[in-house]
Amino acid sequence: MGSSSKFWMGMVLGALAGGAVTLLEKSTRQAVKKDFSKVSSGVAYVIKNPNEFIDDLRETANKVRATVEQVTEDVAFITEKVEEIKDVPPQVTELVKDTKETLRKIASSGQGQQHIDKNE
C-alpha cells in the first residue's frame, strides 16, 4: 500500500472515529437522527417519483436561466445608461459655453439693454 493510500485510509478512519466520538452526546445523536430521517425520506420520495423530481429540476433550471438572462439584460441596460450619462457633461459644458458667448455678444452690441428697455 502506497503512502498516499495510507494517508487517505487514515483520513477516512479518523473521520469515522471522530464522528463516533461526537455521537456520545445525546443531543448530537438526536440531531443526526433527525437529519438522517429527513434525508432518507427525501431520497425515498425521489426513488418513488423520479419523473416529478426531474420535472422539478427542469423547472428550477429554467427559473435560474430566466433570472440570469434578466440580470444580464438589466446590466446591459444600466451600462448603456451609464455611457449616456458620461456623454452628457461635455454636451452641457458646450451648451453653457455657447450661451455665455451669446450673452457676451448681446451685451457688447447693446441689444441686451434695448431688450430690457422694451420689456419695461
Backbone bond lengths (Angstrom), bond angles and torsions (degrees), N, CA, C in turn:
res aa  C-N    CA-C-N  psi(-1)  N-CA   C-N-CA  omega(-1)  CA-C   N-CA-C  phi
1 M - - - 1.454 - - 1.518 107.24 -
2 G 1.359 117.08 127.32 1.453 121.25 -179.65 1.512 111.76 -73.29
3 S 1.325 116.08 162.81 1.458 119.58 -177.80 1.524 112.20 -64.09
4 S 1.320 117.45 -30.50 1.461 120.14 177.52 1.529 109.89 -65.57
5 S 1.313 116.47 -43.20 1.470 120.30 178.82 1.524 110.77 -63.38
6 K 1.326 116.55 -40.92 1.472 120.40 178.00 1.521 110.60 -61.22
7 F 1.319 114.36 -42.52 1.470 118.59 179.75 1.522 110.79 -58.35
8 W 1.340 116.78 -51.16 1.461 120.25 -177.23 1.525 111.80 -66.46
9 M 1.309 117.07 -36.19 1.468 120.37 176.22 1.527 109.36 -64.03
10 G 1.317 116.62 -41.83 1.466 120.57 177.19 1.522 111.87 -62.95
11 M 1.342 116.36 -38.70 1.467 120.44 178.10 1.526 110.37 -62.59
12 V 1.319 116.49 -46.01 1.462 120.50 -178.78 1.526 110.42 -64.15
13 L 1.318 116.10 -46.91 1.468 119.76 -180.00 1.527 111.06 -63.65
14 G 1.318 116.06 -39.21 1.469 119.87 178.20 1.516 111.63 -64.62
15 A 1.323 116.42 -40.30 1.460 120.05 178.13 1.520 110.85 -64.76
16 L 1.322 115.55 -42.99 1.471 119.25 178.36 1.521 110.77 -62.91
17 A 1.322 117.11 -44.45 1.466 120.94 179.99 1.522 110.09 -63.54
18 G 1.339 116.76 -43.21 1.471 120.04 178.83 1.508 111.59 -62.98
19 G 1.334 116.31 -42.39 1.460 119.96 177.57 1.517 111.82 -62.22
20 A 1.338 116.64 -41.04 1.469 120.52 179.49 1.518 110.92 -64.42
21 V 1.316 117.31 -40.21 1.474 120.89 -179.93 1.528 110.36 -64.60
22 T 1.327 117.76 -41.11 1.469 119.58 -179.51 1.521 111.88 -66.13
23 L 1.340 116.82 -25.44 1.461 119.91 179.82 1.526 112.82 -74.30
24 L 1.330 117.99 -4.66 1.459 120.47 176.57 1.529 110.95 -67.27
25 E 1.313 117.87 -25.33 1.461 121.65 179.04 1.531 108.93 -85.04
26 K 1.328 116.88 131.30 1.458 122.65 -173.44 1.535 112.26 -62.39
27 S 1.329 117.94 -43.24 1.471 119.79 -177.59 1.530 110.71 -65.14
28 T 1.323 117.65 -34.82 1.463 120.93 177.00 1.517 110.18 -66.34
29 R 1.331 116.64 -43.55 1.469 120.22 178.41 1.522 110.73 -59.71
30 Q 1.326 116.50 -43.65 1.464 120.20 -179.21 1.537 111.12 -64.90
31 A 1.330 116.69 -41.55 1.468 120.10 179.43 1.521 110.78 -65.21
32 V 1.343 117.06 -41.53 1.466 121.04 178.82 1.521 109.75 -65.35
33 K 1.309 117.11 -41.02 1.456 121.01 179.35 1.531 110.77 -62.64
34 K 1.324 116.35 -43.12 1.470 121.77 178.66 1.530 110.29 -63.17
35 D 1.330 117.51 -46.99 1.471 121.51 178.69 1.525 111.29 -62.11
36 F 1.320 116.32 -42.68 1.465 120.72 179.85 1.529 110.30 -63.03
37 S 1.317 116.32 -38.80 1.462 120.91 179.08 1.525 110.35 -63.78
38 K 1.342 116.79 -43.56 1.469 120.64 178.46 1.525 110.72 -61.69
39 V 1.312 116.65 -47.13 1.461 121.16 -177.65 1.523 110.21 -64.79
40 S 1.315 117.05 -44.93 1.465 119.12 -177.11 1.523 111.37 -66.75
41 S 1.338 118.22 -36.35 1.469 119.41 177.41 1.526 110.24 -68.63
42 G 1.319 117.40 -35.74 1.469 120.73 176.37 1.509 111.60 -65.42
43 V 1.319 116.95 -42.89 1.461 121.40 178.89 1.523 109.66 -65.60
44 A 1.313 117.26 -41.21 1.464 120.85 179.35 1.529 110.29 -62.61
45 Y 1.313 117.40 -40.60 1.468 121.38 178.47 1.530 110.55 -62.47
46 V 1.327 116.09 -44.36 1.473 120.35 -179.81 1.526 110.32 -63.94
47 I 1.316 117.07 -39.52 1.471 120.41 179.60 1.529 110.56 -65.39
48 K 1.339 116.71 -38.99 1.464 120.23 -178.95 1.531 112.07 -77.72
49 N 1.330 118.16 -27.75 1.469 122.34 -175.54 1.528 111.51 -130.13
50 P 1.311 117.85 62.52 1.475 118.85 -175.71 1.529 113.20 -65.31
51 N 1.339 117.39 -35.94 1.469 119.48 -178.88 1.531 111.75 -65.85
52 E 1.321 115.46 -41.37 1.466 119.60 178.32 1.528 110.41 -63.99
53 F 1.325 116.13 -40.48 1.466 120.70 177.94 1.531 110.60 -62.41
54 I 1.328 116.62 -43.60 1.467 120.76 179.43 1.527 110.24 -64.93
55 D 1.333 117.08 -41.47 1.465 120.27 177.62 1.529 111.14 -61.38
56 D 1.335 115.97 -41.90 1.468 120.26 177.85 1.531 110.88 -62.46
57 L 1.334 115.85 -41.36 1.470 119.70 178.11 1.524 110.87 -62.41
58 R 1.321 116.58 -44.06 1.471 120.80 179.59 1.524 110.73 -62.50
59 E 1.332 115.65 -44.30 1.465 120.07 179.78 1.526 110.85 -61.08
60 T 1.315 115.38 -44.08 1.465 119.63 178.69 1.522 110.62 -63.96
61 A 1.319 116.98 -42.55 1.471 120.67 178.93 1.529 110.51 -62.28
62 N 1.323 116.84 -40.27 1.464 120.28 178.41 1.524 111.61 -65.24
63 K 1.333 116.33 -40.29 1.470 120.00 177.56 1.526 110.72 -63.46
64 V 1.315 116.00 -42.61 1.469 119.96 178.91 1.524 109.84 -63.55
65 R 1.319 116.86 -44.10 1.466 121.27 179.50 1.528 110.57 -60.60
66 A 1.341 116.97 -45.41 1.466 120.93 -179.94 1.526 110.80 -63.11
67 T 1.319 116.22 -39.95 1.466 120.25 178.92 1.516 111.02 -64.84
68 V 1.319 116.78 -43.58 1.469 120.72 179.03 1.524 109.91 -62.94
69 E 1.329 117.64 -42.48 1.457 120.87 178.53 1.525 111.08 -62.54
70 Q 1.340 116.84 -42.18 1.463 120.71 179.91 1.531 110.58 -65.06
71 V 1.303 116.49 -43.30 1.471 120.22 178.97 1.528 109.66 -63.47
72 T 1.324 117.34 -40.66 1.462 120.82 178.59 1.524 110.44 -61.66
73 E 1.335 117.02 -44.22 1.462 120.61 177.72 1.524 111.07 -63.22
74 D 1.335 117.16 -41.97 1.464 120.85 179.28 1.525 111.37 -62.70
75 V 1.316 116.46 -42.24 1.468 120.41 179.39 1.528 109.84 -64.51
76 A 1.325 117.77 -41.10 1.466 121.08 178.44 1.524 110.27 -63.39
77 F 1.326 117.46 -41.90 1.462 121.67 178.95 1.525 110.80 -62.92
78 I 1.328 116.13 -46.77 1.468 120.66 -179.98 1.524 110.52 -62.82
79 T 1.320 116.74 -41.66 1.464 120.68 178.39 1.530 110.48 -61.14
80 E 1.319 116.55 -42.46 1.462 120.70 178.67 1.531 110.88 -61.84
81 K 1.323 116.59 -44.00 1.462 120.56 -179.77 1.525 111.20 -65.53
82 V 1.323 117.50 -38.47 1.461 121.05 177.89 1.528 109.96 -62.24
83 E 1.324 116.18 -41.57 1.466 120.19 178.20 1.527 110.53 -63.76
84 E 1.335 116.99 -39.58 1.462 120.52 177.53 1.521 110.76 -63.68
85 I 1.324 116.50 -40.89 1.467 120.70 179.99 1.531 110.21 -65.77
86 K 1.317 117.43 -35.04 1.461 120.17 177.65 1.523 111.01 -62.52
87 D 1.339 117.78 -32.50 1.460 122.10 -179.37 1.525 112.64 -78.66
88 V 1.320 118.75 -19.07 1.459 121.70 -175.80 1.527 112.29 -67.94
89 P 1.315 122.15 -47.39 1.466 120.51 -177.00 1.533 113.91 -55.13
90 P 1.334 121.16 -43.18 1.466 118.28 177.02 1.532 112.13 -62.32
91 Q 1.331 117.01 -36.45 1.457 120.09 178.94 1.526 110.48 -66.35
92 V 1.314 117.27 -42.83 1.460 121.82 179.35 1.530 109.59 -64.83
93 T 1.308 116.69 -43.13 1.460 120.76 178.96 1.526 110.27 -60.04
94 E 1.313 117.33 -43.98 1.461 121.73 179.46 1.527 110.58 -64.12
95 L 1.333 117.00 -41.28 1.460 121.04 178.35 1.519 111.32 -62.85
96 V 1.327 117.31 -43.14 1.464 121.33 178.79 1.529 110.41 -63.61
97 K 1.321 117.44 -42.28 1.474 120.71 178.49 1.521 110.73 -62.18
98 D 1.335 116.17 -44.67 1.470 119.82 179.32 1.524 111.37 -62.39
99 T 1.325 116.45 -42.82 1.460 120.49 179.54 1.525 110.80 -64.19
100 K 1.304 116.09 -42.77 1.462 121.17 179.23 1.530 110.56 -61.61
101 E 1.326 116.18 -43.66 1.467 121.36 179.76 1.527 110.63 -64.23
102 T 1.320 116.43 -42.41 1.460 120.72 179.07 1.521 110.85 -63.55
103 L 1.317 116.72 -42.70 1.464 120.42 178.99 1.528 111.17 -64.25
104 R 1.319 118.01 -37.40 1.474 121.13 176.97 1.522 110.33 -63.39
105 K 1.341 115.69 -43.13 1.467 119.56 -179.94 1.517 110.77 -62.91
106 I 1.329 115.45 -42.77 1.468 119.65 179.64 1.518 109.82 -64.02
107 A 1.323 116.72 -44.32 1.465 120.89 -178.83 1.526 111.33 -65.28
108 S 1.314 117.97 -39.31 1.458 120.60 -177.33 1.526 112.17 -74.99
109 S 1.327 118.45 -25.26 1.458 120.10 -178.96 1.518 112.12 -88.73
110 G 1.322 118.61 -8.12 1.448 121.48 179.73 1.507 112.76 86.21
111 Q 1.330 118.58 -3.48 1.459 121.40 -179.57 1.521 110.99 -66.48
112 G 1.299 116.16 -29.52 1.461 119.98 -179.43 1.502 111.22 -62.56
113 Q 1.354 116.70 -42.67 1.462 120.35 -179.74 1.523 109.63 -68.41
114 Q 1.348 117.45 -40.13 1.460 120.74 179.26 1.524 110.31 -62.95
115 H 1.325 116.70 -40.53 1.464 121.77 179.67 1.531 110.05 -63.46
116 I 1.321 116.64 -41.11 1.473 121.23 -179.66 1.527 108.76 -66.66
117 D 1.353 117.94 -43.03 1.464 121.39 -179.62 1.516 111.22 -61.81
118 K 1.325 119.25 -38.45 1.471 123.16 -179.33 1.520 110.92 -66.03
119 N 1.306 118.07 -32.47 1.474 121.28 -177.00 1.517 112.08 -80.85
120 E 1.301 118.89 -15.87 1.482 120.87 -177.94 1.462 112.59 -76.86
